[in-house]
């Protein structure tokens, strides 16, 4: 199974981060994010973390949290991922891949994974098989779509109750949004029933 999340901001002890998420303090946020991650992601699942995993420079804290998290972590570098953290990430066996951006294909659809919202498509051809959908974080918005664009989907913790979101759920949300906006066609709905790649 494939899951995605971004902007967990583990250890970020600022009210403007944890209070809008419904937490009294950073310790409560950290504990809930770990619990939600591990009840969703199994040790054998792939999880794409799209940046801003941790805040602060307490490397021992980072190591402890990383050891507690399930899954094979594919890390996209975010704006708070400083060189010291990147060095630690490279040495961590839980992190299987690290890049500034990645492209994956799932269920015959292409996804460009980035920390920042990135324009990758316009759907003028009305054919999602030719579209590259952008999955992003960074904005700390609770909205799932960037500026109401149905091909730019927000996977950040803020938009998903601090829980990783499955790629199947992402596809369902995109389908519904595209249908509501008149972009969906028979090719798209048939494509959604085809086998996974």
Residue pairs with C-beta under 8 A, 6 or more apart in sequence:
1 41
1 42
1 45
1 46
1 166
1 167
2 45
2 46
2 47
2 48
2 104
2 106
2 166
2 167
3 40
3 41
3 45
3 46
3 47
3 48
3 71
3 164
3 165
3 166
3 167
4 47
4 48
4 49
4 50
4 113
4 135
4 155
4 164
4 165
4 167
4 170
5 37
5 47
5 48
5 49
5 50
5 137
5 155
5 156
5 157
5 160
5 163
5 164
5 165
6 49
6 50
6 51
6 52
6 76
6 78
6 115
6 136
6 137
6 138
6 155
6 156
6 157
7 50
7 51
7 52
7 78
7 137
7 138
7 140
7 156
7 157
7 158
8 33
8 49
8 52
8 53
8 54
8 157
8 162
9 17
9 29
9 52
9 54
9 55
9 80
9 157
10 30
10 33
10 53
10 54
10 55
10 61
10 62
10 65
11 26
11 30
11 54
11 55
11 56
11 58
11 61
11 62
11 65
12 18
12 26
12 55
12 56
13 25
13 26
13 55
13 56
14 26
17 26
17 29
17 55
17 140
18 24
18 25
18 26
18 28
18 29
20 140
20 158
21 29
21 157
21 158
21 162
23 29
23 32
29 162
30 65
32 162
33 157
33 162
34 65
34 68
34 69
36 161
36 162
36 163
36 164
37 47
37 69
37 70
37 71
37 163
37 164
38 68
38 69
38 70
40 163
40 164
40 166
41 47
41 69
41 70
41 71
41 164
42 70
42 71
43 70
43 71
44 71
44 72
45 70
45 71
45 72
46 71
46 72
46 74
47 70
47 71
47 72
47 73
47 74
47 164
48 74
48 76
48 102
48 104
48 113
48 135
48 155
49 73
49 74
49 75
49 76
50 76
50 78
50 113
50 114
50 115
50 135
50 136
50 137
50 155
50 156
51 75
51 76
51 77
51 78
51 79
51 80
51 81
51 115
51 137
51 138
52 78
52 79
52 80
52 81
52 115
52 137
52 138
53 75
53 78
53 81
53 85
53 89
54 61
54 62
54 65
54 80
54 85
55 80
57 82
57 84
57 85
59 84
59 85
59 88
62 85
62 88
63 88
63 92
66 73
66 92
66 94
66 95
67 94
69 94
71 94
72 94
72 96
73 94
73 95
73 96
74 95
74 96
74 97
74 98
74 102
75 81
75 89
75 95
75 97
75 98
75 99
76 98
76 99
76 100
76 101
76 102
76 113
76 114
76 115
77 86
77 98
77 99
77 100
77 115
78 115
78 137
78 138
79 115
79 116
79 138
81 89
86 98
89 95
89 98
90 98
100 114
101 112
101 113
101 114
101 118
102 112
102 113
103 110
103 111
103 112
103 113
103 132
104 110
104 111
104 113
105 111
105 197
106 167
106 171
106 196
106 197
107 167
107 171
107 191
107 192
107 194
107 195
107 196
107 197
108 129
108 191
108 194
108 197
109 128
109 129
109 131
109 133
109 171
109 191
110 131
110 132
110 133
111 132
111 133
111 134
111 135
111 167
112 118
112 120
112 132
112 133
112 134
112 135
113 135
113 136
114 134
114 135
114 136
115 136
115 137
115 138
116 136
116 138
117 134
117 136
117 138
117 139
117 146
117 152
117 154
118 134
118 136
118 152
119 134
119 152
120 131
120 132
120 133
120 134
120 151
120 152
121 131
121 132
121 133
121 134
121 151
122 151
123 131
123 150
123 151
123 178
123 183
125 131
126 183
126 185
127 185
127 187
127 188
128 178
128 183
128 187
128 188
128 191
129 187
129 188
129 191
131 151
132 151
133 151
133 152
133 153
133 174
134 146
134 151
134 152
134 153
135 153
135 155
135 170
136 146
136 152
136 153
136 154
136 155
136 156
137 154
137 155
137 156
138 156
139 146
139 154
139 156
140 156
140 158
141 154
141 156
141 158
141 159
142 158
142 159
143 154
143 159
144 153
144 154
144 159
144 173
144 177
145 152
145 153
145 154
145 177
146 152
146 153
146 154
150 174
150 177
150 178
150 181
150 183
151 174
153 170
153 173
153 174
155 165
155 170
157 163
171 192
175 184
175 188
175 189
175 192
178 184
178 188
